[in-house]
């Protein structure tokens, strides 16, 4: 499952704010803020919604050989 740090990096890569992501994922902006600040681990359903919304917006989640989560923008076809 994605982490708050990955969500923050994905938003930065897409250049979107918390409110915009909240709309895309149909979750409360405060929920995203809490996740990004490490104040909550998040419910699986909420994390799935955020992951789906970010992937549909063009983010690809990848993992390095050290297991650290990073994001990158998917190349356009």
C-alpha positions as a printed NumPy array, in Angstrom:
array([[  0.   ,   0.   ,   0.   ],
       [  1.175,   3.547,  -0.65 ],
       [  2.5  ,   5.789,   2.087],
       [  1.888,   9.407,   2.995],
       [  5.308,  10.269,   1.635],
       [  4.468,   8.674,  -1.713],
       [  1.197,  10.598,  -1.846],
       [  3.042,  13.871,  -1.211],
       [  5.653,  13.058,  -3.894],
       [  2.955,  12.085,  -6.374],
       [  1.069,  15.337,  -5.815],
       [  4.283,  17.279,  -6.32 ],
       [  5.025,  15.412,  -9.551],
       [  1.516,  16.16 , -10.818],
       [  1.578,  19.704,  -9.444],
       [ -1.789,  19.333,  -7.762],
       [ -2.934,  20.393,  -4.322],
       [ -4.536,  18.428,  -1.529],
       [ -8.011,  19.672,  -2.429],
       [ -7.663,  18.636,  -6.059],
       [ -6.475,  15.154,  -5.119],
       [ -9.288,  14.893,  -2.586],
       [-11.79 ,  15.579,  -5.36 ],
       [-10.169,  13.067,  -7.699],
       [-10.134,  10.34 ,  -5.042],
       [-13.416,  11.251,  -3.327],
       [-11.812,  11.564,   0.109],
       [-11.621,  14.439,   2.582],
       [ -8.694,  16.867,   2.178],
       [ -7.953,  16.534,   5.912],
       [ -7.508,  12.779,   5.441],
       [ -4.801,  13.404,   2.854],
       [ -3.094,  15.958,   5.087],
       [ -3.09 ,  13.513,   7.999],
       [ -1.659,  10.74 ,   5.841],
       [  1.061,  12.974,   4.413],
       [  2.034,  14.175,   7.892],
       [  2.22 ,  10.639,   9.249],
       [ -0.639,  11.191,  11.68 ],
       [ -2.586,   8.241,  10.317],
       [ -1.812,   4.978,   8.566],
       [ -5.052,   5.23 ,   6.636],
       [ -7.729,   2.684,   5.892],
       [ -7.054,   0.286,   3.033],
       [-10.075,   1.578,   1.081],
       [ -8.903,   5.189,   1.378],
       [ -5.36 ,   4.32 ,   0.312],
       [ -6.735,   2.348,  -2.647],
       [ -8.838,   5.332,  -3.74 ],
       [ -5.826,   7.642,  -3.526],
       [ -3.566,   5.206,  -5.356],
       [ -6.115,   4.732,  -8.15 ],
       [ -6.702,   8.476,  -8.539],
       [ -2.966,   9.208,  -8.698],
       [ -2.315,   6.414, -11.194],
       [ -5.171,   7.612, -13.4  ],
       [ -3.637,  11.093, -13.279],
       [ -0.364,   9.709, -14.637],
       [  1.725,   8.58 , -11.669],
       [  3.472,   5.234, -11.656],
       [  4.518,   3.856,  -8.287],
       [  7.804,   1.979,  -8.291],
       [ 10.029,   0.418,  -5.665],
       [ 13.821,   0.557,  -5.652],
       [ 16.038,  -2.406,  -4.888],
       [ 16.243,  -1.104,  -1.305],
       [ 12.481,  -1.232,  -0.991],
       [ 11.963,   2.521,  -0.811],
       [  8.79 ,   3.754,  -2.476],
       [  9.163,   6.423,  -5.137],
       [  6.922,   7.786,  -7.834],
       [  7.438,   8.943, -11.367],
       [  5.236,  10.297, -14.098],
       [  4.194,   7.677, -16.603],
       [  5.508,   8.455, -20.05 ],
       [  2.829,   9.397, -22.529],
       [  2.235,   6.999, -25.393]])
